[in-house]
Amino acid sequence: MRLVTLAFPSASAFLTAYADDVLTVRTRTDAALGEQLLVEISFPGLPNRALLRATVDGLLIDEEGLRVRLSDEDASTRDFMLAIAQGQLKVSTHRDHKRFPAALEVRYTADGGEMHTAVIDDLGAGGTFVLTPTPPSAGARVALIISAPDGRTIAANGLVAWVKTGPAAGAGFGVDFDPIEGEDGRRLRALLRRASESAEVDLESRDA
């Protein structure tokens, strides 16, 4: 799965290129119809460069471009980008961290309440998105224990930055991490570095 970078000069330019889960972009990247890509998307106002899986849906020969259909598996990241671009969500803190598609088990508590088990949908050095049909409220303090692919855990604390409600399959909450120090920070950085340097872009749970 190849990485293709798509940088838009403005949020409105991103919205102009987007329609019904398809991005129409000008790029000199050679691609085949049906090819699966990992697209890295950025535009002013988006706090993190977003990584989403996509499939080449069309070739624009005359304009040197592509139509890429974003994967439903990364719907939470897509919806986050749309909310930012449409002005429905304001994020005051800017961090230049990539988010990698993920499927890792996480246990978490919100505001010191009971422990819940869920799955994270993406992961970066600055935060994550947790899939759950019953997300805590925006602004809640959360403590998370993420199960890494090597069988170890990564503990992180943070703030619920935004919440997505609706169909259970895509509901959840985004977390802005507090600085993660010590061994947990080293484990997270090593995990993301391996994902960035290898061809395996998905961070998936594996049996020990």
N, C-alpha and C positions, 0 to 999 in steps of 0.2 A: 504494500500500500504506500504510494508515493505522497510526499508532503508538497502541497501547492499553497503559496502565500498569496492572499487576496487583501490588498490594502486599499481602503476607500478613503477619499479625501474628506468626506463628511458623512454624518449620519443619514442625511437626505440622499446622498449618492448610494449608500447601502440599501436604503428603502426603495430607491428607483430600480436597483438591480434585482430586488427580491420580489417574488410573487408565488404564492402557493407552494412554499418549500423549495422553490427553484431559484438559483442565482444565475443571472445572465451576465457574464463578465468578459472583458477583453483581456486576453492573455496570450502570450506566444508559447505557452506550454503545449507540447504535443501530447495528445491523449486519444484514446480509442473509445468509441461509443460503448457504454456499459462498463468502462473501467472504474474500479473503486479507488477513491482518493481520500487523503486526509487533508482537509482545507483549513488553513490558519487564517482567521479573519480579524481585521482590525479597522477601527475608524475612531475619530476623535470623540471622546466621551465614554468609550468602552474601556472599563478599568483593567481588563485582562485581555490579551490576545486569545481568542477563542479557537479551539480545535474541534472540528466536527468531521464525522465520516460522511462521505458523499459519493454519488455515482454520476458519471458523465451521462447526461440526458440528451445532449445535442451538441453538434459542432457548428460553429459559425465560421465558415471557410473564408468568406469575403472580408470579414471584420477581425479575423484572427482572435476568435473567442470561443467560449464554452458555455453551455448550460449545464449546471451541476445541481442534482437533486439531493438535498440534505437528508440524512438518515433520520427516521423517526426515533431511533435509539438514542439520539442526542437532542431530543425535543426540549429538555429543560434548558440546555445551553442556547438553543435557537430562540426560545421564548425570552430568555434573559436578554439576548442581544436585541430582539425586537422591542422589548419594553424600554431599554435604554435609548434606542434609535428614535422611538416614537415619543419620547419624553414622559413616559408613564412611570419611569423609575429613575431616581436620582441617586447616584453613588458618589459620595464626597471624597473618598480615599482612592488615589490612583496607585496601582501597583502594576509593574510590568512583568507579570508572571504568566506563563502558558498554563492552560488547563488541559489535562489529558483525559480522554474518555476512560471510564473506570467501571468496575463491577466488583467492588470490595465490600465485605460485610463491615458494618460499623455498629457499635453500641454507643448510646448517647443518653444524657440527661439534660433537661432544660430547666433552668432556674432552680437546680437542686432537687428536681422531682424524681419520679420513678425512671428506672432504666428501660430504654427501648432498643430494639434491634431492627436495623434497616440495611439498605445498600446505598453506597455512594455512586453517583452517576458521572461525576468528573472530579478531578483532583489536581491541585496546583500548590505551589509553595505558599500562596496567600489565602487559599480557601478551598471549599468543596461544595457540591450540591448533594443533598441527602434526599433520596426518594422515600416518601412516606405519605399515606393518605391522610394522616393526622399531624401536620406540621405544627410546631410551636409558633407563637406570635413573633412578628418582626420586632427586633430589639431584645429578644430573650438571650440570656447568657447560656451557652451550651458547653458541655464537656463531652468529648468524643474519644473513643478508643477504636482505631481503625485496624483491621486485620490485614497485614501486608501479605503479598504472595509467598514470601519465604517462611511464613508461619509465625513471624513476630508481630508485635502490635506497635502502633504509633499513637501516643496520647496527644491530644490537642484541645485547646480551649478557644472559644471565639464568640462572636456575636451574630445572631440571625439577621442578615442584611436584607433579605427579601423572602417572600413566601409565595408559592404557587399553589392555588387550590383548583379544584375541578376534578376531571376523571382520575381515578385512583392510580392509573398507570403512569401519569406524569406529574402528580402532585408531589410537593416536597418543599425544601427550604435551602437557601444559599447561606453559607457561613463565611464570614471574614475571620481568619485565624488571628489570634494573638501571636506575638513572636514565639516560635517553638524553639526552645533551647535544649542543650544537652544531647543525650543519646536519641531522644525522639526526633529532634531536629536533624541530626545526622542521618537517621534512618530515612526520614522523608526526603531529604536532599539526595541521598544515594538512590532511592527508588525512582525519583523523577529524572535523575541523571541517566540511569539505565534506560528508562523509557525514551528519553530524548535521543540517546546515542544509538539505540538498537532499532531494528526494523519493526519490533513489536510495540506498536503504539498504544494498545489497550492494556490497562492495568487490571488484569483479571485474577480473581481468587483461584488458587491452586491447592490441591490436596497436599498436606505435609508429607 
